[in-house]
Amino acid sequence: MNKPVQPMSSLSLKLPNADRSIETYRLAASRTFPAKLEGTLNRVAFSAVHVVADPLADADPWLSAAVDWDRTIAFREHVWDLGLGVAEAMDTAQRGMGLDWPTSLELIQRSVRAARARGNALVFSGAGTDHLAVEDAKSLDDVIRAYEEQIASVEKAGGRIILMASRALAKLGRNADDYAKVYDRVLSQVREPVIIHWLGDMFGPALGGYWGTADLDKAMDTAVAIINAHAAKIDGVKVSLLDKQREIDMRRRLDKNVKMYTGDDFNYAELIAGDAQGFSHALLGIFDAIAPAASYALSRLAAGDDAGFHDVLGPTVPLSRHIFKAPTRFYKTGVVFMAYLNGHQDHFTMVGGQESARSTLHLAELFRLADKAGLLANPELATRRMTALLALRGIEA
């Protein structure tokens, strides 16, 4: 089971409610999780990790990204210490929402070097078409060339690939044949098996109708057909549709050598636990915010302690559903706020100015849910930082 709880906390602070009242919130008893993996894992688990902005850079946040590289890599070291893999330069890193392709490539290069220095820690990196402006994409060949360029750059850096969904392809792809043409060409060239990412339009509105149709049943037929036809070139598929039954259905249809990586930040606990017919591995943005709990829960699952797994991971789900609530694409704000509360960075500044994407009420509820799940690593520090943010936003202690 989990580490012993600490005595009931005496910490409290003023938090706002939706009715504009201010309550005195008393923190719950804390839980402690190991800072490094204890035991082994029987699931492959990636954390899609964020980047730490440089708050002292003289840059225009809406126009250019200023990254604190030391803190950014230190956070990846934290994730690796916990036995999790790093899914690099994905949407959690604000890819396409503040982080452009040149900066993403530098991030990938630095992360791969850091992984090698640890004896090849697990890292896969996003390759997409985001350097090709959607309005400049005129043909499927343009999309293929864009994919080829990024794949070549990631492979040159020594990286493994997560093949990201393409907004340009979503614009141009009219049917299953169009998608088959692009994926056939791209997958035929990769050096090592890749992870395919199917990202729903709740994460990126421009990705609506991916696989050539708005009908999700038909879209899944197309995706499964392409993936199974190229099973030797595919390590797994990450599905981010926030629909657990669709993920289960797809999981059961995949070639036996292709892994399912859940990207369902609403239902990950039960999908990872699985059923008599199988289970999902994990590639999740929420694992950035809950990495210590995720690591410990997964170690309990591997040890045959199913109750311990659910005891630890279950309470994190309400927090994740809150962080990823609509508009889901703004979940990065909550992920970075958790890193700030837990001392992984000294500021709540984000590339693209995305710290402003969620309301004060949203962040207050995040604090409550993180506390209830035992995810505030240092409750005193978290309380001080939450109090300071509230004061900045007009709520005095």
Residue pairs with C-beta under 8 A, 6 or more apart in sequence:
1 300
1 305
1 307
1 308
1 311
2 31
2 33
2 296
2 308
2 311
2 312
2 374
3 31
3 32
3 33
3 34
4 32
5 29
5 30
5 31
5 374
6 29
6 30
6 31
6 32
7 29
8 28
8 29
9 26
9 27
9 28
9 29
9 30
9 379
10 26
11 26
11 27
11 379
11 380
11 383
12 24
12 25
12 26
12 27
13 24
13 25
13 383
13 386
13 387
13 390
13 397
14 22
14 23
14 24
14 25
14 387
14 390
14 395
14 396
14 397
15 22
15 23
15 25
15 364
15 367
15 368
15 386
15 390
16 22
16 23
16 360
16 361
16 364
16 390
16 395
17 23
17 361
18 361
22 395
25 367
25 368
27 371
27 376
27 379
27 383
28 371
28 372
28 374
30 374
30 376
30 379
31 374
32 374
33 292
33 293
33 295
33 296
33 312
33 374
34 82
34 292
34 295
34 296
35 81
35 82
35 292
36 81
36 82
36 83
37 81
37 82
37 83
37 295
37 299
38 296
38 299
39 299
39 302
39 303
40 299
40 302
41 83
41 298
41 299
41 302
42 298
42 301
42 302
43 272
43 279
43 281
43 282
43 298
43 301
43 302
44 85
44 122
44 236
44 259
44 261
44 281
44 282
45 83
45 84
45 85
45 272
45 281
45 282
45 283
45 284
45 287
45 294
45 295
45 298
46 84
46 85
46 86
46 87
46 122
46 124
46 261
46 282
46 283
46 284
46 287
47 79
47 84
47 85
47 86
47 87
47 284
47 285
47 287
47 288
47 291
47 294
48 87
48 90
48 91
48 92
48 93
48 283
48 284
48 285
48 287
48 288
49 75
49 76
49 79
49 86
49 87
49 88
49 92
49 93
49 288
50 75
50 92
50 93
50 94
50 288
50 332
50 335
50 336
50 339
51 65
51 67
51 72
51 93
51 94
51 99
51 107
51 351
52 67
52 68
52 71
52 72
52 75
52 339
52 344
52 345
53 61
53 65
53 66
53 67
53 68
53 347
53 349
53 350
53 351
54 66
54 67
54 68
55 68
55 347
55 349
57 66
59 65
59 66
61 98
61 349
61 350
61 351
61 352
61 353
62 352
62 353
65 94
65 98
65 99
65 100
65 103
65 351
65 352
66 351
67 103
67 107
67 351
68 345
69 110
71 344
71 345
72 107
72 110
73 110
73 111
73 114
74 344
75 339
75 344
75 345
76 86
76 88
76 111
76 114
76 115
76 123
77 114
77 118
78 291
78 344
79 85
79 86
79 287
79 288
79 291
80 86
80 115
80 118
80 121
80 122
82 291
82 292
82 294
82 295
83 295
83 298
83 299
84 122
84 287
84 291
84 294
84 295
85 121
85 122
85 123
85 124
86 111
86 115
86 121
86 122
86 123
86 124
87 123
87 124
87 125
87 126
87 162
87 283
88 107
88 108
88 111
88 112
88 123
88 124
88 125
88 126
88 159
89 95
89 99
89 104
89 105
89 107
89 108
89 111
89 125
89 126
90 126
90 162
90 164
90 197
90 285
91 97
91 199
91 203
91 204
91 285
91 329
91 332
92 285
92 288
92 332
92 335
93 99
93 104
93 107
94 332
94 350
94 351
94 352
94 354
95 104
95 126
95 128
95 130
95 164
96 130
96 167
96 204
97 329
97 332
97 352
97 354
98 350
98 351
98 352
98 353
98 354
99 107
99 351
99 352
100 130
100 131
101 130
101 131
101 150
102 131
104 126
104 130
105 150
105 153
105 154
105 157
108 125
108 126
108 153
108 154
108 157
108 159
109 157
111 123
111 125
112 123
112 125
112 157
112 158
112 159
114 121
115 121
115 122
115 123
116 158
123 159
123 160
124 159
124 160
124 161
124 162
124 195
125 154
125 157
125 159
125 160
125 161
125 162
126 161
126 162
126 164
126 197
127 147
127 150
127 151
127 153
127 154
127 161
127 162
127 163
127 164
128 146
128 147
128 150
128 163
128 164
128 165
128 166
129 137
129 143
129 146
129 147
129 150
129 164
129 166
129 167
129 168
129 169
130 164
130 167
131 146
131 149
131 150
132 142
132 143
132 146
132 168
134 167
134 168
134 171
134 206
136 142
137 143
137 146
137 168
137 171
137 172
139 172
140 169
140 172
140 173
140 178
140 181
140 182
142 168
142 172
143 166
143 168
143 169
143 172
143 182
144 182
144 185
144 186
146 166
146 168
147 163
147 166
147 182
147 186
148 186
148 189
151 161
151 163
151 186
151 189
151 190
154 160
154 161
155 161
155 190
155 191
160 192
160 194
160 235
161 190
161 192
161 194
161 195
162 194
162 195
162 197
162 238
162 283
163 186
163 187
163 190
163 194
163 195
163 196
163 197
164 197
164 199
165 197
165 198
165 199
165 204
165 207
165 210
166 182
167 204
167 206
167 207
169 178
169 179
169 182
169 210
170 206
170 207
170 208
170 209
170 210
171 206
172 178
173 179
173 182
173 210
173 211
173 212
174 212
175 212
175 213
176 211
176 212
176 213
176 218
176 221
176 222
176 225
177 212
178 212
179 211
179 212
179 222
179 226
180 222
180 225
180 226
183 226
183 230
184 226
184 229
184 230
187 194
187 230
187 233
187 234
188 233
190 233
192 235
193 232
193 233
193 234
193 235
194 233
194 234
194 235
195 234
195 235
195 236
195 237
195 238
195 261
195 283
196 223
196 227
196 234
196 236
196 237
196 238
197 237
197 238
197 240
197 263
198 210
198 211
198 223
198 237
198 238
198 239
198 240
198 241
198 263
199 207
199 210
199 240
199 263
200 207
200 210
200 240
200 241
200 242
201 207
201 208
201 209
201 210
202 242
202 326
202 328
202 329
203 240
203 328
203 329
204 329
205 329
208 214
209 219
210 219
211 218
211 219
211 220
211 222
211 223
212 219
212 222
213 219
213 222
216 241
216 243
216 246
220 246
220 249
220 250
220 253
223 237
223 250
224 250
224 253
224 254
227 234
227 237
227 254
227 255
227 258
228 253
228 254
228 255
228 258
231 255
231 257
231 258
232 257
234 258
235 258
235 259
236 258
236 259
236 260
236 261
236 281
237 250
237 254
237 258
237 259
237 260
237 261
238 261
238 262
238 263
238 283
239 246
239 247
239 250
239 260
239 261
239 262
239 263
239 264
240 263
240 264
240 265
241 247
241 263
241 264
242 264
242 265
242 266
242 267
242 324
242 328
243 264
244 264
244 266
244 267
244 270
244 271
247 260
247 262
247 264
247 267
247 271
247 280
248 271
248 275
250 260
251 260
251 278
251 280
252 277
252 278
254 260
259 281
260 278
260 280
260 281
261 280
261 281
261 282
261 283
262 268
262 271
262 272
262 280
262 281
262 282
262 283
262 284
263 283
263 284
263 285
264 271
265 284
265 285
265 286
265 320
265 321
265 323
265 324
265 331
266 317
266 320
266 321
266 324
267 317
268 280
268 282
268 284
268 286
268 313
268 317
268 320
269 297
269 309
269 310
269 313
269 314
269 316
269 317
271 279
271 280
272 279
272 280
272 281
272 282
272 298
272 301
272 313
273 279
273 301
273 306
273 309
273 310
274 280
282 294
284 294
285 324
285 331
285 332
285 335
286 316
286 319
286 320
286 323
286 324
286 335
287 294
288 335
288 338
288 339
289 319
289 320
289 323
289 334
289 335
289 338
289 339
289 375
290 316
290 319
290 320
290 338
290 373
290 375
292 375
292 377
293 312
293 313
293 316
293 373
293 374
293 375
294 313
294 316
296 312
297 308
297 309
297 310
297 312
297 313
298 309
300 306
300 308
300 309
300 312
301 308
301 309
315 372
315 373
315 374
316 373
316 375
318 369
318 372
318 373
319 366
319 369
319 370
319 372
319 373
319 375
322 334
322 362
322 365
322 366
322 369
323 331
323 334
323 335
323 338
323 366
324 331
324 334
330 354
330 357
330 358
332 350
332 354
332 357
333 350
333 354
333 355
333 356
333 357
333 358
334 358
334 362
334 363
334 366
336 345
336 348
336 350
336 354
336 355
337 348
337 355
337 358
337 363
337 366
338 366
338 370
338 375
339 345
340 346
340 347
340 348
340 385
341 367
341 370
341 376
341 381
341 382
341 385
341 386
342 375
342 376
342 377
342 378
342 381
342 382
343 377
343 378
343 381
348 355
348 385
348 389
349 355
360 390
360 393
360 395
363 386
363 389
364 386
364 390
367 382
367 386
370 376
370 382
371 379
371 382
376 382
387 397
390 396
390 397
391 397
